[in-house]
Amino acid sequence: MVQKEQLQWWVIEALKAHGGRAELLTVAKYIWEKHGEQLKASGDLFFTWQYDMRWAATELRKQGCIKAADSSPKGVWELEGAVPLLC
């Protein structure tokens, strides 16, 4: 079963698939298209995954994987330079 921590990897995957930068809606659509079946089978996470995706972005910012919210246009998430392997 998918845990919310998995969403951090999926956010990075989505951003990489879109050249390192994408709007929040684009990230959500990508995750749903690629991982929707896993989300449907994830119990309560199915009902909270879009909120948890935003949580994942906050955690990735803390880790230096994506740019701070005030460093990108509103609603756009961007990878921070060369993303370390841990990201």
Biopython code that builds the backbone (N, CA, C, O; Angstrom):
import numpy as np
from Bio.PDB.StructureBuilder import StructureBuilder

atoms = [
    (1, "MET", "N", (0.846, -1.185, 0.000)),
    (1, "MET", "CA", (0.000, 0.000, 0.000)),
    (1, "MET", "C", (0.890, 1.246, 0.000)),
    (1, "MET", "O", (1.919, 1.286, 0.675)),
    (2, "VAL", "N", (0.491, 2.229, -0.743)),
    (2, "VAL", "CA", (1.246, 3.475, -0.872)),
    (2, "VAL", "C", (1.143, 4.282, 0.423)),
    (2, "VAL", "O", (0.069, 4.396, 1.014)),
    (3, "GLN", "N", (2.263, 4.831, 0.848)),
    (3, "GLN", "CA", (2.305, 5.735, 1.993)),
    (3, "GLN", "C", (2.513, 7.152, 1.470)),
    (3, "GLN", "O", (3.002, 7.337, 0.355)),
    (4, "LYS", "N", (2.148, 8.143, 2.264)),
    (4, "LYS", "CA", (2.245, 9.518, 1.770)),
    (4, "LYS", "C", (3.677, 9.933, 1.443)),
    (4, "LYS", "O", (3.885, 10.809, 0.604)),
    (5, "GLU", "N", (4.664, 9.319, 2.089)),
    (5, "GLU", "CA", (6.063, 9.633, 1.793)),
    (5, "GLU", "C", (6.418, 9.328, 0.334)),
    (5, "GLU", "O", (7.301, 9.967, -0.238)),
    (6, "GLN", "N", (5.734, 8.359, -0.263)),
    (6, "GLN", "CA", (5.965, 8.010, -1.669)),
    (6, "GLN", "C", (5.679, 9.195, -2.586)),
    (6, "GLN", "O", (6.260, 9.309, -3.664)),
    (7, "LEU", "N", (4.791, 10.063, -2.155)),
    (7, "LEU", "CA", (4.432, 11.215, -2.983)),
    (7, "LEU", "C", (5.626, 12.126, -3.248)),
    (7, "LEU", "O", (5.661, 12.808, -4.272)),
    (8, "GLN", "N", (6.604, 12.151, -2.346)),
    (8, "GLN", "CA", (7.798, 12.963, -2.593)),
    (8, "GLN", "C", (8.504, 12.479, -3.863)),
    (8, "GLN", "O", (8.921, 13.285, -4.694)),
    (9, "TRP", "N", (8.630, 11.175, -4.002)),
    (9, "TRP", "CA", (9.286, 10.615, -5.187)),
    (9, "TRP", "C", (8.459, 10.887, -6.433)),
    (9, "TRP", "O", (9.005, 11.165, -7.500)),
    (10, "TRP", "N", (7.144, 10.807, -6.294)),
    (10, "TRP", "CA", (6.270, 11.036, -7.445)),
    (10, "TRP", "C", (6.286, 12.494, -7.880)),
    (10, "TRP", "O", (6.187, 12.783, -9.073)),
    (11, "VAL", "N", (6.408, 13.411, -6.935)),
    (11, "VAL", "CA", (6.517, 14.832, -7.289)),
    (11, "VAL", "C", (7.801, 15.055, -8.082)),
    (11, "VAL", "O", (7.790, 15.730, -9.111)),
    (12, "ILE", "N", (8.896, 14.493, -7.609)),
    (12, "ILE", "CA", (10.170, 14.623, -8.330)),
    (12, "ILE", "C", (10.059, 13.992, -9.716)),
    (12, "ILE", "O", (10.507, 14.575, -10.703)),
    (13, "GLU", "N", (9.471, 12.821, -9.788)),
    (13, "GLU", "CA", (9.265, 12.142, -11.075)),
    (13, "GLU", "C", (8.478, 13.033, -12.040)),
    (13, "GLU", "O", (8.838, 13.165, -13.210)),
    (14, "ALA", "N", (7.409, 13.636, -11.542)),
    (14, "ALA", "CA", (6.575, 14.507, -12.380)),
    (14, "ALA", "C", (7.352, 15.722, -12.856)),
    (14, "ALA", "O", (7.255, 16.109, -14.021)),
    (15, "LEU", "N", (8.120, 16.323, -11.962)),
    (15, "LEU", "CA", (8.898, 17.503, -12.348)),
    (15, "LEU", "C", (9.966, 17.142, -13.376)),
    (15, "LEU", "O", (10.173, 17.876, -14.342)),
    (16, "LYS", "N", (10.639, 16.023, -13.171)),
    (16, "LYS", "CA", (11.642, 15.588, -14.147)),
    (16, "LYS", "C", (10.999, 15.328, -15.503)),
    (16, "LYS", "O", (11.582, 15.646, -16.539)),
    (17, "ALA", "N", (9.805, 14.753, -15.501)),
    (17, "ALA", "CA", (9.101, 14.452, -16.752)),
    (17, "ALA", "C", (8.690, 15.716, -17.502)),
    (17, "ALA", "O", (8.416, 15.673, -18.701)),
    (18, "HIS", "N", (8.651, 16.835, -16.793)),
    (18, "HIS", "CA", (8.262, 18.110, -17.409)),
    (18, "HIS", "C", (9.430, 19.101, -17.447)),
    (18, "HIS", "O", (9.232, 20.314, -17.380)),
    (19, "GLY", "N", (10.632, 18.570, -17.556)),
    (19, "GLY", "CA", (11.801, 19.421, -17.725)),
    (19, "GLY", "C", (12.259, 20.121, -16.463)),
    (19, "GLY", "O", (12.998, 21.102, -16.537)),
    (20, "GLY", "N", (11.832, 19.632, -15.297)),
    (20, "GLY", "CA", (12.291, 20.197, -14.031)),
    (20, "GLY", "C", (11.397, 21.283, -13.466)),
    (20, "GLY", "O", (11.704, 21.866, -12.426)),
    (21, "ARG", "N", (10.283, 21.561, -14.153)),
    (21, "ARG", "CA", (9.413, 22.658, -13.720)),
    (21, "ARG", "C", (7.994, 22.391, -14.209)),
    (21, "ARG", "O", (7.788, 22.033, -15.369)),
    (22, "ALA", "N", (7.013, 22.567, -13.319)),
    (22, "ALA", "CA", (5.622, 22.360, -13.731)),
    (22, "ALA", "C", (4.684, 23.058, -12.759)),
    (22, "ALA", "O", (5.019, 23.294, -11.598)),
    (23, "GLU", "N", (3.502, 23.381, -13.265)),
    (23, "GLU", "CA", (2.465, 23.935, -12.407)),
    (23, "GLU", "C", (1.903, 22.821, -11.529)),
    (23, "GLU", "O", (1.944, 21.644, -11.889)),
    (24, "LEU", "N", (1.388, 23.208, -10.392)),
    (24, "LEU", "CA", (0.811, 22.269, -9.435)),
    (24, "LEU", "C", (-0.206, 21.347, -10.104)),
    (24, "LEU", "O", (-0.181, 20.137, -9.880)),
    (25, "LEU", "N", (-1.089, 21.897, -10.912)),
    (25, "LEU", "CA", (-2.109, 21.098, -11.586)),
    (25, "LEU", "C", (-1.483, 20.059, -12.511)),
    (25, "LEU", "O", (-1.974, 18.934, -12.603)),
    (26, "THR", "N", (-0.420, 20.424, -13.185)),
    (26, "THR", "CA", (0.278, 19.498, -14.081)),
    (26, "THR", "C", (0.891, 18.354, -13.290)),
    (26, "THR", "O", (0.837, 17.201, -13.719)),
    (27, "VAL", "N", (1.473, 18.665, -12.137)),
    (27, "VAL", "CA", (2.048, 17.632, -11.271)),
    (27, "VAL", "C", (0.947, 16.681, -10.809)),
    (27, "VAL", "O", (1.120, 15.463, -10.854)),
    (28, "ALA", "N", (-0.175, 17.227, -10.370)),
    (28, "ALA", "CA", (-1.286, 16.394, -9.901)),
    (28, "ALA", "C", (-1.807, 15.488, -11.013)),
    (28, "ALA", "O", (-2.061, 14.306, -10.781)),
    (29, "LYS", "N", (-1.966, 16.029, -12.212)),
    (29, "LYS", "CA", (-2.449, 15.226, -13.341)),
    (29, "LYS", "C", (-1.465, 14.108, -13.670)),
    (29, "LYS", "O", (-1.868, 12.974, -13.931)),
    (30, "TYR", "N", (-0.176, 14.433, -13.656)),
    (30, "TYR", "CA", (0.844, 13.429, -13.952)),
    (30, "TYR", "C", (0.771, 12.291, -12.936)),
    (30, "TYR", "O", (0.756, 11.117, -13.305)),
    (31, "ILE", "N", (0.725, 12.648, -11.660)),
    (31, "ILE", "CA", (0.671, 11.625, -10.613)),
    (31, "ILE", "C", (-0.576, 10.766, -10.786)),
    (31, "ILE", "O", (-0.502, 9.543, -10.669)),
    (32, "TRP", "N", (-1.712, 11.384, -11.060)),
    (32, "TRP", "CA", (-2.943, 10.618, -11.234)),
    (32, "TRP", "C", (-2.849, 9.682, -12.441)),
    (32, "TRP", "O", (-3.254, 8.522, -12.364)),
    (33, "GLU", "N", (-2.310, 10.193, -13.561)),
    (33, "GLU", "CA", (-2.203, 9.372, -14.768)),
    (33, "GLU", "C", (-1.248, 8.200, -14.585)),
    (33, "GLU", "O", (-1.516, 7.102, -15.074)),
    (34, "LYS", "N", (-0.142, 8.418, -13.890)),
    (34, "LYS", "CA", (0.875, 7.374, -13.725)),
    (34, "LYS", "C", (0.619, 6.461, -12.529)),
    (34, "LYS", "O", (1.008, 5.293, -12.552)),
    (35, "HIS", "N", (-0.029, 6.976, -11.488)),
    (35, "HIS", "CA", (-0.138, 6.228, -10.234)),
    (35, "HIS", "C", (-1.561, 6.161, -9.678)),
    (35, "HIS", "O", (-1.759, 5.815, -8.514)),
    (36, "GLY", "N", (-2.542, 6.490, -10.506)),
    (36, "GLY", "CA", (-3.930, 6.511, -10.058)),
    (36, "GLY", "C", (-4.410, 5.194, -9.476)),
    (36, "GLY", "O", (-5.110, 5.181, -8.464)),
    (37, "GLU", "N", (-4.041, 4.087, -10.105)),
    (37, "GLU", "CA", (-4.482, 2.778, -9.599)),
    (37, "GLU", "C", (-3.897, 2.500, -8.217)),
    (37, "GLU", "O", (-4.575, 1.951, -7.348)),
    (38, "GLN", "N", (-2.630, 2.883, -8.016)),
    (38, "GLN", "CA", (-2.015, 2.712, -6.697)),
    (38, "GLN", "C", (-2.716, 3.594, -5.669)),
    (38, "GLN", "O", (-2.936, 3.179, -4.531)),
    (39, "LEU", "N", (-3.060, 4.799, -6.073)),
    (39, "LEU", "CA", (-3.758, 5.701, -5.157)),
    (39, "LEU", "C", (-5.133, 5.160, -4.790)),
    (39, "LEU", "O", (-5.546, 5.247, -3.634)),
    (40, "LYS", "N", (-5.843, 4.601, -5.768)),
    (40, "LYS", "CA", (-7.167, 4.038, -5.490)),
    (40, "LYS", "C", (-7.095, 2.914, -4.466)),
    (40, "LYS", "O", (-8.025, 2.719, -3.684)),
    (41, "ALA", "N", (-5.989, 2.177, -4.474)),
    (41, "ALA", "CA", (-5.824, 1.042, -3.567)),
    (41, "ALA", "C", (-5.126, 1.422, -2.263)),
    (41, "ALA", "O", (-4.752, 0.542, -1.487)),
    (42, "SER", "N", (-4.948, 2.705, -2.015)),
    (42, "SER", "CA", (-4.120, 3.136, -0.880)),
    (42, "SER", "C", (-4.901, 3.463, 0.387)),
    (42, "SER", "O", (-4.346, 4.062, 1.308)),
    (43, "GLY", "N", (-6.153, 3.091, 0.455)),
    (43, "GLY", "CA", (-6.931, 3.360, 1.664)),
    (43, "GLY", "C", (-7.219, 4.843, 1.812)),
    (43, "GLY", "O", (-7.637, 5.503, 0.861)),
    (44, "ASP", "N", (-6.991, 5.360, 3.013)),
    (44, "ASP", "CA", (-7.311, 6.759, 3.302)),
    (44, "ASP", "C", (-6.525, 7.748, 2.445)),
    (44, "ASP", "O", (-7.000, 8.854, 2.188)),
    (45, "LEU", "N", (-5.335, 7.365, 2.001)),
    (45, "LEU", "CA", (-4.528, 8.274, 1.181)),
    (45, "LEU", "C", (-5.271, 8.672, -0.097)),
    (45, "LEU", "O", (-5.050, 9.758, -0.633)),
    (46, "PHE", "N", (-6.142, 7.800, -0.578)),
    (46, "PHE", "CA", (-6.918, 8.121, -1.775)),
    (46, "PHE", "C", (-7.710, 9.413, -1.588)),
    (46, "PHE", "O", (-7.898, 10.177, -2.534)),
    (47, "PHE", "N", (-8.165, 9.649, -0.373)),
    (47, "PHE", "CA", (-8.998, 10.817, -0.099)),
    (47, "PHE", "C", (-8.191, 12.065, 0.249)),
    (47, "PHE", "O", (-8.734, 13.169, 0.282)),
    (48, "THR", "N", (-6.888, 11.889, 0.510)),
    (48, "THR", "CA", (-6.058, 13.024, 0.939)),
    (48, "THR", "C", (-4.851, 13.274, 0.049)),
    (48, "THR", "O", (-4.049, 14.156, 0.354)),
    (49, "TRP", "N", (-4.693, 12.532, -1.039)),
    (49, "TRP", "CA", (-3.428, 12.563, -1.758)),
    (49, "TRP", "C", (-3.078, 13.933, -2.319)),
    (49, "TRP", "O", (-1.895, 14.268, -2.379)),
    (50, "GLN", "N", (-4.043, 14.734, -2.728)),
    (50, "GLN", "CA", (-3.694, 16.052, -3.270)),
    (50, "GLN", "C", (-3.191, 16.980, -2.169)),
    (50, "GLN", "O", (-2.279, 17.772, -2.405)),
    (51, "TYR", "N", (-3.760, 16.897, -0.990)),
    (51, "TYR", "CA", (-3.226, 17.646, 0.154)),
    (51, "TYR", "C", (-1.829, 17.126, 0.487)),
    (51, "TYR", "O", (-0.900, 17.904, 0.708)),
    (52, "ASP", "N", (-1.695, 15.805, 0.520)),
    (52, "ASP", "CA", (-0.407, 15.193, 0.861)),
    (52, "ASP", "C", (0.660, 15.477, -0.190)),
    (52, "ASP", "O", (1.849, 15.508, 0.128)),
    (53, "MET", "N", (0.252, 15.683, -1.424)),
    (53, "MET", "CA", (1.199, 16.072, -2.474)),
    (53, "MET", "C", (1.805, 17.439, -2.139)),
    (53, "MET", "O", (2.998, 17.662, -2.350)),
    (54, "ARG", "N", (0.983, 18.344, -1.622)),
    (54, "ARG", "CA", (1.489, 19.664, -1.213)),
    (54, "ARG", "C", (2.420, 19.528, -0.010)),
    (54, "ARG", "O", (3.428, 20.229, 0.080)),
    (55, "TRP", "N", (2.082, 18.624, 0.918)),
    (55, "TRP", "CA", (2.960, 18.322, 2.050)),
    (55, "TRP", "C", (4.305, 17.822, 1.514)),
    (55, "TRP", "O", (5.362, 18.235, 1.990)),
    (56, "ALA", "N", (4.256, 16.931, 0.521)),
    (56, "ALA", "CA", (5.483, 16.386, -0.065)),
    (56, "ALA", "C", (6.349, 17.502, -0.637)),
    (56, "ALA", "O", (7.569, 17.487, -0.474)),
    (57, "ALA", "N", (5.728, 18.467, -1.305)),
    (57, "ALA", "CA", (6.484, 19.594, -1.864)),
    (57, "ALA", "C", (7.149, 20.399, -0.756)),
    (57, "ALA", "O", (8.288, 20.840, -0.907)),
    (58, "THR", "N", (6.453, 20.592, 0.347)),
    (58, "THR", "CA", (7.038, 21.316, 1.483)),
    (58, "THR", "C", (8.246, 20.568, 2.023)),
    (58, "THR", "O", (9.277, 21.179, 2.308)),
    (59, "GLU", "N", (8.130, 19.259, 2.165)),
    (59, "GLU", "CA", (9.257, 18.454, 2.647)),
    (59, "GLU", "C", (10.425, 18.519, 1.665)),
    (59, "GLU", "O", (11.581, 18.602, 2.081)),
    (60, "LEU", "N", (10.134, 18.481, 0.380)),
    (60, "LEU", "CA", (11.189, 18.564, -0.636)),
    (60, "LEU", "C", (11.870, 19.924, -0.614)),
    (60, "LEU", "O", (13.070, 20.016, -0.874)),
    (61, "ARG", "N", (11.133, 20.970, -0.311)),
    (61, "ARG", "CA", (11.746, 22.298, -0.159)),
    (61, "ARG", "C", (12.712, 22.289, 1.019)),
    (61, "ARG", "O", (13.824, 22.807, 0.912)),
    (62, "LYS", "N", (12.300, 21.708, 2.136)),
    (62, "LYS", "CA", (13.153, 21.644, 3.332)),
    (62, "LYS", "C", (14.443, 20.886, 3.038)),
    (62, "LYS", "O", (15.494, 21.209, 3.592)),
    (63, "GLN", "N", (14.366, 19.885, 2.171)),
    (63, "GLN", "CA", (15.529, 19.071, 1.817)),
    (63, "GLN", "C", (16.377, 19.711, 0.719)),
    (63, "GLN", "O", (17.448, 19.203, 0.385)),
    (64, "GLY", "N", (15.902, 20.823, 0.158)),
    (64, "GLY", "CA", (16.634, 21.494, -0.910)),
    (64, "GLY", "C", (16.460, 20.859, -2.273)),
    (64, "GLY", "O", (17.255, 21.105, -3.180)),
    (65, "CYS", "N", (15.427, 20.043, -2.430)),
    (65, "CYS", "CA", (15.196, 19.362, -3.706)),
    (65, "CYS", "C", (14.421, 20.218, -4.694)),
    (65, "CYS", "O", (14.655, 20.144, -5.901)),
    (66, "ILE", "N", (13.494, 21.035, -4.187)),
    (66, "ILE", "CA", (12.781, 21.955, -5.064)),
    (66, "ILE", "C", (12.928, 23.366, -4.516)),
    (66, "ILE", "O", (13.168, 23.572, -3.327)),
    (67, "LYS", "N", (12.780, 24.318, -5.403)),
    (67, "LYS", "CA", (12.986, 25.721, -5.030)),
    (67, "LYS", "C", (11.945, 26.190, -4.025)),
    (67, "LYS", "O", (10.820, 25.691, -3.983)),
    (68, "ALA", "N", (12.348, 27.158, -3.222)),
    (68, "ALA", "CA", (11.429, 27.774, -2.266)),
    (68, "ALA", "C", (10.265, 28.407, -3.016)),
    (68, "ALA", "O", (10.408, 28.841, -4.159)),
    (69, "ALA", "N", (9.122, 28.454, -2.363)),
    (69, "ALA", "CA", (7.910, 28.991, -2.998)),
    (69, "ALA", "C", (8.106, 30.423, -3.482)),
    (69, "ALA", "O", (7.550, 30.811, -4.510)),
    (70, "ASP", "N", (8.888, 31.206, -2.753)),
    (70, "ASP", "CA", (9.086, 32.609, -3.152)),
    (70, "ASP", "C", (10.162, 32.774, -4.228)),
    (70, "ASP", "O", (10.463, 33.895, -4.640)),
    (71, "SER", "N", (10.741, 31.655, -4.683)),
    (71, "SER", "CA", (11.747, 31.700, -5.751)),
    (71, "SER", "C", (11.199, 31.254, -7.103)),
    (71, "SER", "O", (11.917, 31.254, -8.103)),
    (72, "SER", "N", (9.939, 30.878, -7.126)),
    (72, "SER", "CA", (9.290, 30.419, -8.357)),
    (72, "SER", "C", (7.999, 31.202, -8.558)),
    (72, "SER", "O", (7.448, 31.747, -7.602)),
    (73, "PRO", "N", (7.517, 31.262, -9.790)),
    (73, "PRO", "CA", (6.213, 31.909, -10.012)),
    (73, "PRO", "C", (5.118, 31.201, -9.210)),
    (73, "PRO", "O", (5.232, 30.012, -8.911)),
    (74, "LYS", "N", (4.084, 31.918, -8.872)),
    (74, "LYS", "CA", (2.987, 31.357, -8.083)),
    (74, "LYS", "C", (2.409, 30.118, -8.773)),
    (74, "LYS", "O", (2.083, 30.145, -9.960)),
    (75, "GLY", "N", (2.291, 29.041, -8.007)),
    (75, "GLY", "CA", (1.709, 27.807, -8.525)),
    (75, "GLY", "C", (2.642, 26.943, -9.337)),
    (75, "GLY", "O", (2.218, 25.940, -9.912)),
    (76, "VAL", "N", (3.924, 27.321, -9.396)),
    (76, "VAL", "CA", (4.906, 26.554, -10.166)),
    (76, "VAL", "C", (5.915, 25.934, -9.207)),
    (76, "VAL", "O", (6.451, 26.608, -8.327)),
    (77, "TRP", "N", (6.162, 24.652, -9.389)),
    (77, "TRP", "CA", (7.183, 23.947, -8.616)),
    (77, "TRP", "C", (8.362, 23.683, -9.539)),
    (77, "TRP", "O", (8.187, 23.284, -10.690)),
    (78, "GLU", "N", (9.576, 23.911, -9.017)),
    (78, "GLU", "CA", (10.787, 23.740, -9.823)),
    (78, "GLU", "C", (11.833, 22.961, -9.051)),
    (78, "GLU", "O", (12.033, 23.181, -7.857)),
    (79, "LEU", "N", (12.499, 22.048, -9.741)),
    (79, "LEU", "CA", (13.618, 21.349, -9.129)),
    (79, "LEU", "C", (14.724, 22.356, -8.848)),
    (79, "LEU", "O", (14.888, 23.337, -9.575)),
    (80, "GLU", "N", (15.463, 22.107, -7.811)),
    (80, "GLU", "CA", (16.552, 22.991, -7.397)),
    (80, "GLU", "C", (17.835, 22.519, -8.054)),
    (80, "GLU", "O", (18.463, 21.572, -7.580)),
    (81, "GLY", "N", (18.231, 23.172, -9.145)),
    (81, "GLY", "CA", (19.496, 22.864, -9.818)),
    (81, "GLY", "C", (19.624, 21.392, -10.160)),
    (81, "GLY", "O", (18.668, 20.755, -10.602)),
    (82, "ALA", "N", (20.819, 20.864, -9.949)),
    (82, "ALA", "CA", (21.063, 19.438, -10.158)),
    (82, "ALA", "C", (20.548, 18.706, -8.925)),
    (82, "ALA", "O", (21.148, 18.789, -7.854)),
    (83, "VAL", "N", (19.464, 18.009, -9.072)),
    (83, "VAL", "CA", (18.826, 17.350, -7.931)),
    (83, "VAL", "C", (19.734, 16.244, -7.407)),
    (83, "VAL", "O", (20.124, 15.353, -8.162)),
    (84, "PRO", "N", (20.075, 16.293, -6.118)),
    (84, "PRO", "CA", (20.905, 15.242, -5.525)),
    (84, "PRO", "C", (20.225, 13.876, -5.622)),
    (84, "PRO", "O", (19.006, 13.799, -5.778)),
    (85, "LEU", "N", (20.991, 12.824, -5.533)),
    (85, "LEU", "CA", (20.436, 11.472, -5.603)),
    (85, "LEU", "C", (19.418, 11.216, -4.500)),
    (85, "LEU", "O", (18.471, 10.454, -4.695)),
    (86, "LEU", "N", (19.604, 11.843, -3.352)),
    (86, "LEU", "CA", (18.668, 11.645, -2.250)),
    (86, "LEU", "C", (17.310, 12.246, -2.551)),
    (86, "LEU", "O", (16.312, 11.889, -1.925)),
    (87, "CYS", "N", (17.273, 13.154, -3.505)),
    (87, "CYS", "CA", (15.989, 13.739, -3.887)),
    (87, "CYS", "C", (15.418, 12.876, -4.950)),
    (87, "CYS", "O", (14.327, 13.152, -5.450)),
]
sb = StructureBuilder()
sb.init_structure("model")
sb.init_model(0)
sb.init_chain("A")
sb.init_seg("    ")
for serial, (resi, resn, name, xyz) in enumerate(atoms, 1):
    if name == "N":
        sb.init_residue(resn, " ", resi, " ")
    sb.init_atom(name, np.array(xyz, "f"), 0.0, 1.0, " ", f" {name:<3s}", serial, name[0])
structure = sb.get_structure()
